[in-house]
Amino acid sequence: ILVKEGLRKIPFTPLKGLAYLIEKQKIKEPVYIKDVAMKITPLINSPGRFGKPDVSLKLLMEKNERHIREIVEEIEQIDRERYKIVTKTINNIKEDELESGFVISKKISSGMCGLIASRLTGKYSRPFLVGSISNDYVKGSIRAPENYDIHKYLKPLGRYMISLGGHKEAMGFKCPVKNATKIKDLWYQIKWENTKKQDYYDCPLDIKELNPSTIEEAFEYLQPFGKGNPEPVFLCKDVHLEKVSIRNSSNSGGIWLKKDDAIYETVLNGFIDNIPHNIKKADVLYTPYLRKHNNLYRIILKVRKIYSEELHSVHI
């Protein structure tokens, strides 16, 4: 209730700095949780990752419009630098570190560990520990995909840590450098298990029935999404899947779902290589998304599972 009311009232915030940031990010009513999570929060958090939390505080307290514009420009510059550092750091991670999910280095900033761990977890669908070495200590973050309970598995690491805390899918830690090898050895011994529950969907919804107004109305009514209120998942039966390759490109292309006259682009979270070029008949679990640009609407389907005799079944 608090989040829903906050989203409703945020366009009318009395904080001039926040209002300007919302306007500059072109966020329109109704405001969705993803607008805050993807367009506002990262910008406000970026200065703190560089040891400059006062910059964001000034934005929220400043009343002079000229000063607000200058502060926002500074924050945007810091955020661009943050993006470059995170991308460069990920590109320099060694293959064996990616395979093990254990990454510690003097070259990683402690303020970036959570971002890097989250990015790696999202890309490789496995838990990651990312730490920064400084002054004889390692400080960092541990992240895991949904349905992993890292808190349960990492209890044995506690005796080597100065601090270790968090929840099932995200933890922070600090330990002496001298304990890093012991922690790494224990990490390598962990046999991770996904506690994914039985496949679930909210109700059948044929992709032939999709339209922008239905999707927009449903999401506005059901949001905000999060723990205890996940995004809706629908079932559509007897769809045709076809992989569209991009000529003269290393990109494997995309998967499109088709049923009669309805055809939609899909998002499959990197599992596209597991899908044949053509599946004549399948049932899918999916979530529809609406993307707007210049008053034009585009429907994208996030496919969560495919059931097919040709494919057996694939979790996405």
C-alpha positions as CSV (number, residue, x, y, z in Angstrom):
1,I,0.0,0.0,0.0
2,L,2.8,2.4,0.9
3,V,4.7,1.8,-2.3
4,K,1.5,2.1,-4.4
5,E,0.7,5.4,-2.8
6,G,4.2,6.6,-3.2
7,L,4.2,5.8,-6.9
8,R,0.9,7.7,-7.2
9,K,2.2,10.8,-5.4
10,I,5.8,11.0,-6.7
11,P,4.9,13.1,-9.7
12,F,3.7,15.8,-7.3
13,T,6.8,15.7,-5.0
14,P,7.5,19.0,-3.3
15,L,11.3,18.3,-3.7
16,K,12.3,20.4,-6.7
17,G,15.4,18.4,-7.4
18,L,13.5,15.1,-7.6
19,A,10.8,16.7,-9.7
20,Y,13.4,18.0,-12.1
21,L,15.1,14.5,-12.3
22,I,11.7,12.9,-13.0
23,E,11.0,15.5,-15.8
24,K,14.5,15.0,-17.3
25,Q,14.1,11.3,-17.4
26,K,10.7,11.8,-19.2
27,I,8.8,9.8,-16.7
28,K,5.0,10.2,-17.2
29,E,2.0,9.3,-15.2
30,P,1.2,6.6,-14.3
31,V,4.6,6.0,-12.7
32,Y,5.6,2.3,-12.5
33,I,8.0,0.7,-10.1
34,K,10.4,0.0,-13.0
35,D,10.6,3.8,-13.7
36,V,11.9,4.4,-10.2
37,A,14.1,1.3,-10.2
38,M,15.7,1.9,-13.6
39,K,15.7,5.6,-14.1
40,I,15.7,7.3,-10.7
41,T,17.4,5.0,-8.1
42,P,20.6,4.3,-10.1
43,L,21.2,8.0,-10.6
44,I,20.7,8.9,-7.0
45,N,22.8,5.9,-5.8
46,S,25.8,6.6,-8.2
47,P,27.5,9.4,-6.3
48,G,27.5,7.3,-3.1
49,R,29.4,4.5,-5.0
50,F,32.2,7.0,-5.5
51,G,32.2,8.2,-1.9
52,K,30.1,11.4,-2.7
53,P,26.7,10.8,-1.1
54,D,26.4,14.5,-0.4
55,V,25.8,15.2,-4.1
56,S,22.5,13.3,-4.0
57,L,21.6,14.9,-0.7
58,K,22.2,18.4,-2.2
59,L,19.8,17.5,-5.1
60,L,17.0,16.6,-2.7
61,M,17.5,19.7,-0.6
62,E,18.3,22.3,-3.2
63,K,15.6,24.8,-4.2
64,N,17.5,27.0,-6.7
65,E,16.7,25.8,-10.2
66,R,20.0,26.7,-11.7
67,H,21.9,24.8,-9.0
68,I,19.6,21.8,-9.4
69,R,20.4,21.6,-13.1
70,E,24.1,21.7,-12.3
71,I,23.8,19.0,-9.7
72,V,21.8,16.7,-12.1
73,E,24.5,17.2,-14.8
74,E,27.1,16.2,-12.2
75,I,25.1,13.1,-11.2
76,E,24.7,12.1,-14.8
77,Q,28.4,12.4,-15.4
78,I,29.1,10.3,-12.3
79,D,26.6,7.7,-13.5
80,R,28.2,7.5,-17.0
81,E,31.5,6.9,-15.3
82,R,29.9,4.2,-13.1
83,Y,28.6,2.4,-16.1
84,K,32.0,2.5,-17.8
85,I,33.8,1.1,-14.8
86,V,31.3,-1.7,-14.2
87,T,31.4,-2.7,-17.9
88,K,35.2,-2.6,-18.1
89,T,35.6,-4.6,-14.8
90,I,33.2,-7.3,-16.0
91,N,35.0,-7.6,-19.4
92,N,38.3,-8.2,-17.5
93,I,37.1,-11.0,-15.3
94,K,38.9,-14.2,-16.0
95,E,37.1,-17.3,-17.4
96,D,37.8,-19.5,-14.4
97,E,36.3,-16.7,-12.1
98,L,33.2,-16.6,-14.2
99,E,32.8,-20.4,-14.0
100,S,33.3,-20.5,-10.2
101,G,31.4,-17.4,-9.3
102,F,34.2,-16.2,-7.0
103,V,35.8,-12.9,-7.9
104,I,38.0,-10.8,-5.7
105,S,40.5,-8.2,-6.8
106,K,42.3,-5.0,-5.8
107,K,41.1,-3.5,-9.1
108,I,37.4,-3.7,-8.1
109,S,35.9,-0.7,-6.1
110,S,34.0,-1.8,-3.0
111,G,31.2,0.5,-4.1
112,M,30.8,-1.4,-7.3
113,C,30.7,-5.0,-5.9
114,G,27.0,-5.2,-5.6
115,L,26.4,-3.9,-9.1
116,I,28.9,-6.3,-10.6
117,A,27.6,-9.3,-8.7
118,S,24.1,-8.5,-9.7
119,R,25.0,-8.1,-13.4
120,L,27.0,-11.4,-13.4
121,T,24.2,-13.2,-11.6
122,G,21.7,-12.0,-14.2
123,K,23.8,-13.0,-17.1
124,Y,25.0,-16.4,-15.9
125,S,22.0,-17.4,-13.7
126,R,24.2,-18.6,-10.8
127,P,25.4,-17.1,-7.4
128,F,28.4,-14.7,-7.5
129,L,30.7,-13.4,-4.8
130,V,32.5,-10.2,-5.7
131,G,35.0,-8.6,-3.4
132,S,37.3,-5.6,-3.3
133,I,40.8,-5.9,-1.6
134,S,41.9,-2.9,0.3
135,N,44.1,-2.4,3.4
136,D,44.4,-6.2,4.3
137,Y,40.6,-6.6,4.1
138,V,38.1,-7.9,1.5
139,K,34.8,-6.2,1.4
140,G,32.0,-7.0,-1.1
141,S,28.7,-8.5,-2.1
142,I,27.1,-11.8,-2.8
143,R,24.2,-12.1,-5.2
144,A,22.0,-15.1,-6.4
145,P,19.2,-15.5,-8.8
146,E,15.6,-15.9,-7.6
147,N,14.8,-19.1,-5.8
148,Y,18.4,-19.6,-4.4
149,D,18.9,-19.5,-0.6
150,I,22.5,-18.3,-0.3
151,H,22.0,-17.4,3.4
152,K,21.6,-21.1,4.2
153,Y,24.6,-22.2,2.1
154,L,27.0,-19.5,3.4
155,K,26.6,-20.1,7.1
156,P,29.9,-22.0,7.3
157,L,31.8,-19.0,5.9
158,G,30.8,-17.0,9.0
159,R,33.7,-18.1,11.1
160,Y,36.1,-16.5,8.6
161,M,34.2,-13.3,8.3
162,I,34.3,-10.1,10.3
163,S,30.7,-9.4,9.1
164,L,28.3,-11.4,6.9
165,G,24.6,-10.5,6.6
166,G,21.7,-10.2,4.2
167,H,18.9,-12.4,3.0
168,K,18.3,-15.3,0.6
169,E,19.4,-13.6,-2.6
170,A,21.7,-10.8,-1.5
171,M,24.4,-10.5,1.2
172,G,27.3,-8.3,2.1
173,F,30.5,-9.3,3.8
174,K,33.9,-8.2,5.1
175,C,36.8,-10.5,6.0
176,P,40.6,-10.3,6.4
177,V,42.6,-11.0,3.2
178,K,44.4,-13.9,5.0
179,N,41.0,-15.8,5.1
180,A,40.2,-15.3,1.4
181,T,41.7,-18.7,0.4
182,K,39.8,-20.6,3.0
183,I,36.6,-18.8,2.0
184,K,37.3,-19.6,-1.7
185,D,37.9,-23.3,-0.9
186,L,34.5,-23.5,0.9
187,W,32.8,-21.6,-1.9
188,Y,34.1,-24.2,-4.4
189,Q,32.6,-27.0,-2.3
190,I,29.1,-25.6,-2.3
191,K,26.6,-27.6,-4.4
192,W,24.0,-24.9,-5.2
193,E,20.4,-25.9,-5.5
194,N,17.6,-23.9,-7.0
195,T,14.5,-24.1,-4.8
196,K,12.2,-23.2,-7.8
197,K,8.7,-24.1,-7.0
198,Q,6.4,-26.0,-9.3
199,D,5.5,-24.2,-12.5
200,Y,2.8,-21.6,-11.8
201,Y,0.7,-19.3,-13.9
202,D,-2.1,-16.9,-12.9
203,C,-4.6,-17.8,-15.7
204,P,-4.8,-18.7,-19.4
205,L,-4.5,-15.7,-21.7
206,D,-4.3,-16.3,-25.5
207,I,-1.8,-14.1,-27.2
208,K,-4.6,-13.3,-29.8
209,E,-6.4,-11.5,-27.0
210,L,-3.5,-9.1,-26.2
211,N,-3.7,-5.4,-26.9
212,P,-2.0,-2.3,-25.4
213,S,-4.9,-1.1,-23.3
214,T,-5.4,-4.5,-21.7
215,I,-1.8,-4.8,-20.7
216,E,-1.5,-1.3,-19.5
217,E,-4.7,-1.6,-17.4
218,A,-3.6,-4.9,-15.9
219,F,-0.2,-3.8,-14.9
220,E,-1.4,-0.5,-13.5
221,Y,-3.9,-2.4,-11.3
222,L,-1.6,-5.1,-10.2
223,Q,1.6,-3.2,-9.5
224,P,3.9,-2.6,-7.6
225,F,5.6,-5.9,-8.2
226,G,8.1,-7.5,-5.8
227,K,8.4,-10.0,-3.0
228,G,4.9,-11.4,-2.4
229,N,3.5,-9.8,-5.5
230,P,5.3,-11.1,-8.6
231,E,4.6,-10.1,-12.1
232,P,1.6,-12.0,-13.7
233,V,2.4,-15.1,-15.7
234,F,-0.1,-16.4,-18.3
235,L,-0.5,-19.6,-20.3
236,C,-1.1,-19.7,-24.0
237,K,-1.5,-23.1,-25.8
238,D,-0.8,-24.2,-29.4
239,V,1.6,-21.4,-30.4
240,H,4.2,-21.6,-33.2
241,L,7.7,-20.5,-32.4
242,E,10.2,-19.4,-35.1
243,K,13.7,-18.2,-34.7
244,V,14.6,-15.3,-37.0
245,S,18.3,-15.2,-37.8
246,I,20.2,-11.9,-38.6
247,R,22.0,-12.2,-41.9
248,N,25.8,-11.6,-41.8
249,S,25.8,-11.3,-38.0
250,S,27.1,-13.4,-35.1
251,N,23.9,-12.6,-33.3
252,S,21.6,-15.7,-33.3
253,G,18.5,-13.5,-33.8
254,G,15.3,-13.7,-31.9
255,I,12.3,-15.9,-31.2
256,W,8.8,-14.9,-32.4
257,L,5.6,-16.4,-31.1
258,K,2.8,-16.8,-33.6
259,K,-0.8,-17.9,-33.4
260,D,-3.1,-17.3,-36.3
261,D,-2.8,-13.5,-37.1
262,A,-1.1,-12.7,-33.8
263,I,2.7,-12.5,-33.8
264,Y,5.0,-11.1,-31.1
265,E,8.7,-10.8,-30.4
266,T,10.0,-12.5,-27.3
267,V,12.7,-12.2,-24.6
268,L,14.3,-15.5,-23.5
269,N,17.1,-14.4,-21.2
270,G,20.0,-15.8,-23.1
271,F,18.6,-19.3,-23.6
272,I,17.9,-18.8,-27.3
273,D,20.6,-21.2,-28.4
274,N,18.6,-24.1,-26.8
275,I,15.6,-23.4,-29.1
276,P,15.3,-25.0,-32.5
277,H,14.7,-22.8,-35.5
278,N,11.1,-23.9,-35.8
279,I,8.6,-25.4,-33.3
280,K,5.2,-26.0,-34.9
281,K,3.2,-26.5,-31.7
282,A,4.0,-25.5,-28.1
283,D,2.4,-24.2,-24.9
284,V,4.2,-21.3,-23.2
285,L,4.2,-19.4,-19.9
286,Y,4.8,-15.8,-20.5
287,T,4.5,-12.2,-19.2
288,P,3.6,-9.4,-21.6
289,Y,5.3,-6.0,-21.6
290,L,4.3,-2.8,-23.2
291,R,7.0,-0.5,-24.7
292,K,6.1,3.0,-25.8
293,H,8.0,5.3,-28.1
294,N,6.7,8.5,-29.7
295,N,3.1,7.4,-28.9
296,L,3.7,4.0,-30.7
297,Y,3.1,0.8,-28.8
298,R,5.1,-2.4,-29.0
299,I,4.2,-5.6,-27.2
300,I,7.1,-7.9,-26.0
301,L,6.6,-11.3,-24.4
302,K,9.0,-12.6,-21.8
303,V,8.7,-16.3,-22.1
304,R,9.3,-18.2,-18.9
305,K,8.8,-21.8,-20.0
306,I,8.1,-23.7,-23.2
307,Y,6.3,-27.0,-23.3
308,S,6.6,-29.0,-26.5
309,E,7.0,-32.6,-27.6
310,E,9.6,-31.4,-30.0
311,L,11.5,-29.7,-27.2
312,H,10.3,-31.6,-24.1
313,S,10.4,-28.5,-21.9
314,V,12.8,-25.6,-21.3
315,H,12.9,-23.3,-18.3
316,I,13.8,-19.8,-19.4
